[in-house]
Amino acid sequence: MNRSRSIVLTALLAFPMTAFAQQRPQPASTPTVAVAAEAKQFDFLLGHWTIEVHPKVSSIIAMIHGAPRLLGTWQVTRSADGLGVDDEMRIVDGSGNPISLNRAHRTWIAAQKHWKVSGSDVLHKTSSEATGQWIGGEMHLSGQSADTDGTSIWTRTRYFAITSSSFRMQQDRSKDNGRTWDEAMVTIDARRVTATAAR
């Protein structure tokens, strides 16, 4: 916060010192940041959500072990004077064992007309970077991350079927620099709990 660095001499002389000593400097108001309409494209994500996570499994594995049931929470808040969005996603298995703890920061970059998303899975010590755009009522992200063994992974992620109380997310992945894609490697069904996150 900026404070006035100059004191006008005549104003100082106009008040007794005892009165001046009782004056408290008033903090300068925080400048208002102009927020573009595009910076609100992730508003659908704000709040507290419960999620069901569906990793892609082969039919043989599913026949033997069944499809894994993964659950979680997703809490999302606005940040950076309305230009950013911060979120935390926790995923556990059916017994409550932690599977993933992801944190991400999403920022609208007006000069480049896209979103920049930086994320990390603190449990697995991996990170990811992506850019995103709103296309036809959906949010589309393209990015890169690394698998737990260090293998480079390209990702394309889509948020769709967005309503005030739910949305779906699908992520496709490529391990050959985008030449071929494994589609729907992870899908998420989200249901709103509250309109604002608790944290």
N, C-alpha and C positions, 0 to 999 in steps of 0.2 A: 504494500500500500504506500502511495506517495504522500508525503506531508509537505506543507509549505516550508520552504527553506529561507524565505525572507520575511522580515517583520517590518512593517511600516513604522518609522520613528514617531510620527505624529499620533498614531494609534496607541503606541506604548505610553506616550506622555499623557494621553487623555485619561488614563485609568490609574488609580492609586495602586501601588505595588501589591497591597494585600488583595485587592480585587483581582489583579492580573494573576496572582499566584493560584487563585481558585479556579481560573479558567482551564479547561481541559481541551487539548487539541482535538478537533473532530477529524475522524478518519475520512480520507477522500473516498468518494463512491467508486465502486468497482466499475470500470468501463464495460458497457454492454457490447457483447460480441454479436455481430450480425450473423445469424444462422440461416444458411440457404435451405430451401425446401428439401434438397437432396440429402441434407444432413439428418433428416427425419425418416429416411427410408428404413432404418432398422428399428423404428418405434414399435413395430409389431412384436419385437423380441423382448421389450421391456417387461419386467415383472418376475414373478416366481412361478416356475413350471415344474410339473412332474413329467418324467420322460420314460418311454419304453424304447430300448435300444435293440436293434435286430441286426447282428452281424451276419454276413453271408457265410453259409456253411455248405459243404458238398452234400449231395443227397445221401451218400454212403454214411458220412459222419452223422447226419441227422437221423438216419434209420437206426444207427447203433446207440448214439448217445442222446438223441433228441436235440432240438434247437435250443441253444442257451437262452435263458431268460435273464436279461439284464435290465435293471431299473436305475433311476437316478433323479436328480434335481438339477435345475438350471436356473440360476439367479442372475438377473441382468439389470444394470443401472446405467443412467446417463452420466457422462463425465465430460471433462475438457470444455466447460462452458457451453454444453449442448452440441459440440462438434464430434463427440466421441461416445462410445458405448463400451462398458466393461462388463464382462460376464465370467461366471464360474460354473462349471459343469462337473458334478460328481456322479460317477457310475459305480454300482455295486452289483454283485451277482445275486442269485436267489437266496443265498444264505447271509447276505449283508457284507460279504468281503469286498474291500475296495478293488475296483478294476482300473479306474482312471480318475484323475483329478486335473481337469483342463481349465486354464485361465486364458482369457483373450482380451485384447484391446482393439477396438474397431474405430477407425478415424476416417471421416470424410475429407478427402484431399481435393479441395475445390479446383486448384490449378490443373489437376490431372483428370478431374471429373470421374473419380472412382474412389472406392473404399480401400483402405489399407488395413489388413487384419494381421496382427501378430499374436501368436498363441504358444502355449507350452503345456505339456503334460508333466506336471511336477513329480508324479509317481514314477514315470518311466524315463524322466530326464530327456525328453525330446521336445523339439520346437518346430514351429511351422510359420510360413509367411504366405499371404494370399492377397489378391486384389479382387474387388467385387463391384458389380453393377446391378441396378434394378432393371429387369427386362420383362416386359409383358406381365406385370403383377407378381413376379418372382424375383428373389435375390439369387444371383449366380456368382460364385466365387471360383477363381482358378488359382492354384497355389502349389507349393512344394513343401515337403517335410522329409523327415528321415525315419525309417523303421527302427525298431530297437536294436537291430544288428548293424545299423549305419547305412543300409540301402536307401538310396534316394528314391522318393516317391512323389509323383505328380498327382495332384488331386483336382477334381472338379466337384463342387458342392452346390446343391440347389435347395433353397427353401421355397416350399410351394404349399398349395391348399391352405393358404393363410386365412384365418378368421380371427375374430376377437378373442376366442377361447381355445384355439388350437392351431397347430401347423405341423407340417411334415418336413423332414430334411433327408436328403439322399446324397451320399458321397461315393463317387467313382474313383478308382485309383489305377495308376499306370506305373510300372517299374521299368519301362523301356522308353522313357522320355516322350510319352504321349503317342507312340506308334500304335499301341493296342491298349484297351481299357478293360478292367474288371468292373462291370457296372454294379451298382447297389451293393458295394462291399459293406456299407453301413447305412441303415435307415433308422430314423428316429421319429417317433410319434410323441408330440408334446401336448400337454393339457394344462391350461392355466389354473394356478391356485389363487394367486392374487395379482392385482394390477401393478403392484410395486414390490420390489425385492426387499427382504428384511435387512440385508447387510448394508 
